[in-house]
């Protein structure tokens, strides 16, 4: 399903503006066998609407192939899972080594994620600019 360095999904064009196309992603049976299915926001039974850059001429209702670089998926995993895990574990180890009671250390480590996720939320516009989907082609 595409090149090794890209992730591709078929979908149906829902709306179009000057620079972007909103595409409703169709579910694939192959998603169940994918190693990243538990992390991927596109997999699953529910439909998703993806905003892609308008790189080809399409019309509403057209079937298209939406492409994302695999490195973007890894970056999303890094931002959403790895960094928070490292913050949590680092703070937990630091606080327990300072003889802080376990309950307080655990609660403090957990609460330390609030500023991180708040920063992600507040910076979502800037972050979303680095994650872009493109339309590869129209499926006949």
N, C-alpha and C positions, 0 to 999 in steps of 0.2 A: 504494500500500500504506500507507494511513494519511495523517495530516496531515503537512505539511511540517516541523513542529517535533518530530515523534515518529518513533521507529523501532519497527516492530511485527513480531512473529514469532508464528506459530501453534505450539501445542504441546499436549502431553497431560499432564494432571495426574497426578503419580506419588504424591505424599503431601501430607497436609494437617495443619497444627497450628492452634493458636488464632489466630495472627496471620499466618502465612506459608503459601504453597503452593509446593511444588517441582514445576516444570514441565519436562518433557523437550521440548526444542526440536526441531522437525522442520526438515530442510534445505529450502531453497527454490531452484528454478532461477533465480529473479531475483537471488539473491545473487551469482551469477557476473558479472552486469552492473553491480553496485553499485560506486561509486567507492571505498568504504571497505572493500571485501572483504578486502584484505590486512591491515587493522588490526583488523577486527571479530572478536571471539572467538566470536561466534555463527555466523558463516559457515563454510563448509567442509563436508566430508563426514561428519565425526564428529558424534555427538549430544552435546548439552550439557544439563546440568540447571541451570536458573535458579531461584533462590529469589525469589519475588515476594510482595508484600504481598497479603493476602487482602482484596480489595475487593468481591468478589461471592461469592455462595454457589455453590460448586462441589463436585463429588464426584470421587473418584479415577477416572481413566479418561476424564473429560470433555475435549473439545477446547476450548481457550481461546485468546484473543489476549493475548499478553504485550506490554506497551508500556513503552518507555523514552524519556525526553526526549532529543532529539538533543544538547542542551547537555551532558548527562552523558557522551555518547560523546566529545565534543570535550574535556571535562575529563580523561577517561581518556587520550586521546592526548597531552594536555599533560603529565600526570604521568608517563606511561610512556615518552614519546619526546622531547618538546621540551626539558623541563628537563634530562634527562641529556645530550642533545646540546649544550646551552648550557654545561653544566658541563665537559664534555669539551673542547670547542673553546676556551672561555675559559682553562682551565688550560693547554692545549697552547700557545696563543698567548702567555700570560704566561711560561711556562717557556722557550720558545724565544727570547723577547725578552730573557730574563735569561742567555742563552748557555748554557743547560743542554744537554748532548748530546741529540740527537734521540731516541735510543733511551730514555734515562732520562725525557725529557719525555713521550714517548708512553706509556711504561709507567706513569708517575705519573698521567697524565691518565686512563688506563684504570682504574687501581686506585682513583682518586678516586670512581668510581661505586659502589664497594662500600658505603661508608657511606650513600650516597643510597638504594640499593635495600634496604639493611638497615633504614633508617628507614621506608621504605614498608612493608616486611614487618612490622615491629614495630607500625606504626600501621594495619595492615590493617582492624582492627575499626572504628576511628574513620572511616577512609576509606570502608569498605563501607556505613556508615550514610548517607553522602551520595549513594551510588549505589543507587537503588531502582527495581525493576521493579514494575509493577502489572498486575493482570488487568483488561483492558478489558471483555471480554464472553465469554460462552460461545458456541461455534460449534455450531450444530445439524447 
